[in-house]
Amino acid sequence: MMLHILMPIRVRLTYLLLLTTTLGAGEAQEKLSVAFIYPQTPTSSTVNTYDYAIAGEAGRRGAELAYERFAWVAQQQGVDFRVLMNSAPSPSSAVRAAQRLIQNDRVYAIVGGFYAPQAKALAKVAAERNVLFFNVGATDHTTIPTTHTFHLQPSAATYLRAISSLASTTDPDKWLVLHAADEEGENRLEAAKDMLFEGVSPLTVSISSDAPVFHEAFSTISELAPEKVLLLLDWRLQLDFLTQFESMQLELPTIWALPDSVTTSREFYGLLRSGAPNAGRGPHMTTWDPTLDGTEASFLNELFESRFGEPMDPAAWATFEAIRLAFEAAMGSETTDAERIKDYLLHPNRQLYVDKDSPTSFDADTHELKQNLYLTQLVDRARDGSRLDKLKSRAMVLRLMPVDQVW
């Protein structure tokens, strides 16, 4: 099992794994350290706290699997590869953890960013301390410093461009857009105007994150009957809207929602199936799915399932691949220097492998991974079988969206 996933890595890195003196070639157990910082449920959680621990826990499992896979490869070359994990319930605690790990353990890369404030904070630390940051969850790239950041989570603009290519109409008069009444909500709305509506403002309703009320949105849907509704909301606001809409006797429009690190999880799909089976049916857009059946994708999914007994959610996949890329880039560039690793990852001929059965690369300007996306939909009834089978069957993949359709 291990050799199946590691052999392709070792074949690709045959000429890279012989380290030069930059990494201390010939020295026993030279250390390479990557930090993984993830959210946990605050001990004093309030109604205003948006809990991303669902995605953080999935990411933690992805980090564990990555460590187990790549530490073995590193060990064969006399390198001690470590993934140092630290839970953090807030952006400020994430910053403190990152600074401590950089100072004490000389980490050269940070993996995290499951929501925008945490990603922004960690990206700032990475730029200040000249280490790399791999964003695995935040879509609001406009507020995240780019210089030292690489994005495995697509931007809001990328997702909206994909929605534009799939929607039957982009006439702004036929859409209702719900966005949060904050900076991130406004940024998402501007991206929607550019990507979907050619700069024209659609009909919009702003929602307060502190005290969400959807009366205006429901009244607008009742009176104007828009064909499409676009939710530019965080996962909890999406869930609140969809579950309330489910109880309304209104004609159901096509509802599109901007993904985040929680909305693509099997746990979130379960919440939708129980509270909003019709309104929350989808389509949903995602970077990964535990039912993917490509050669490399299916193997990674099976490896994850056999290790944890859980489906591999996109947050787990993104964390696994971010650690993989950080490891391969350090080994391939023969250094932990941020500038040289950036040059390695952004080389115009660089082919990167993230278990999607075809190579990919980072965009040179945005540092966003150019990758396939997938369209999923809730399944009416989960199939019989084990708990794992039931979790996986909460949703199904409708179609692949190849890179050239998204980019």
Stockholm file with secondary structure:
# STOCKHOLM 1.0

chainA/1-407         MMLHILMPIRVRLTYLLLLTTTLGAGEAQEKLSVAFIYPQTPTSSTVNTYDYAIAGEAGRRGAELAYERFAWVAQQQGVDFRVLMNSAPSPSSAVRAAQRLIQNDRVYAIVGGFYAPQAKALAKVAAERNVLFFNVGATDHTTIPTTHTFHLQPSAATYLRAISSLASTTDPDKWLVLHAADEEGENRLEAAKDMLFEGVSPLTVSISSDAPVFHEAFSTISELAPEKVLLLLDWRLQLDFLTQFESMQLELPTIWALPDSVTTSREFYGLLRSGAPNAGRGPHMTTWDPTLDGTEASFLNELFESRFGEPMDPAAWATFEAIRLAFEAAMGSETTDAERIKDYLLHPNRQLYVDKDSPTSFDADTHELKQNLYLTQLVDRARDGSRLDKLKSRAMVLRLMPVDQVW
#=GR chainA/1-407 SS CHHHHHHHHHHHTTTTSSCCGGGTTTSTTEEEEEEEEECCCCTTCCTTCCCCHHHHHHHHHHHHHHHHHHHHHHHHTTEEEEEEEEECSSHHHHHHHHHHHHHHHCCSEEEECSSHHHHHHHHHHHHHHTCEEEESSCCCGGGSCCTTEEESSCCHHHHHHHHHHHCSCCCGGGEEEEEESSHHHHHHHHHHHHHHSTTCCCEEEEECSSSCCCHHHHHHHHHHCCSEEEEECCHHHHHHHHHHHHHSCCCCCEEEECCCTTTTSHHHHHHHHHHCTTTTCCCEEESCCTTCCSHHHHHHHHHHHHHHSSCCCHHHHHHHHHHHHHHHHHHHHTSCCHHHHHHHHHCTTCCBCCSSSSCBEECTTTCBEECCEEEEEECSSCCSSCHHHHHHTTEEEEEEECHHHHC
#=GC SS_cons         CHHHHHHHHHHHTTTTSSCCGGGTTTSTTEEEEEEEEECCCCTTCCTTCCCCHHHHHHHHHHHHHHHHHHHHHHHHTTEEEEEEEEECSSHHHHHHHHHHHHHHHCCSEEEECSSHHHHHHHHHHHHHHTCEEEESSCCCGGGSCCTTEEESSCCHHHHHHHHHHHCSCCCGGGEEEEEESSHHHHHHHHHHHHHHSTTCCCEEEEECSSSCCCHHHHHHHHHHCCSEEEEECCHHHHHHHHHHHHHSCCCCCEEEECCCTTTTSHHHHHHHHHHCTTTTCCCEEESCCTTCCSHHHHHHHHHHHHHHSSCCCHHHHHHHHHHHHHHHHHHHHTSCCHHHHHHHHHCTTCCBCCSSSSCBEECTTTCBEECCEEEEEECSSCCSSCHHHHHHTTEEEEEEECHHHHC
//
